[in-house]
């Protein structure tokens, strides 16, 4: 398989942030297939923290995140990677740039896997950076899998 750039390559290269987001919408007729795909999905280095929305947190922060969700042990998590899927929206979030290249590649591979499935059609995507007092700005965007793959293509 050809090596691709991670989904957040441009915001990292430009020093944007501190937080990075990828928002991807699939077509409404893809939602059932996406939901079915998640039944047996796991990502290396991530723990599932919720079913609705389907939420994966990097394993380093999973216990703290669950403590926040339940209110039992609330605390701030600054550096993290989160994957959240609800309905037609796939959101990947990296707080303060996330936990690094390994997590970024796992997320990118997951997205490419989803968008290669025949019953899942990517409708739009955008990569944003901002947070901590900075407005979120769109760094890259597109309307289909082809534009997403082109964005990830090595130089």
Secondary structure as GFF3:
##gff-version 3
##sequence-region A 1 155
A	DSSP	alpha_helix	9	14	.	.	.	ID=ss1
A	DSSP	beta_strand	19	26	.	.	.	ID=ss2
A	DSSP	three_ten_helix	28	30	.	.	.	ID=ss3
A	DSSP	alpha_helix	31	38	.	.	.	ID=ss4
A	DSSP	beta_strand	46	50	.	.	.	ID=ss5
A	DSSP	beta_strand	54	58	.	.	.	ID=ss6
A	DSSP	alpha_helix	62	70	.	.	.	ID=ss7
A	DSSP	beta_strand	80	86	.	.	.	ID=ss8
A	DSSP	beta_strand	89	95	.	.	.	ID=ss9
A	DSSP	alpha_helix	101	116	.	.	.	ID=ss10
A	DSSP	beta_strand	122	131	.	.	.	ID=ss11
A	DSSP	beta_strand	134	142	.	.	.	ID=ss12
A	DSSP	alpha_helix	145	152	.	.	.	ID=ss13
###
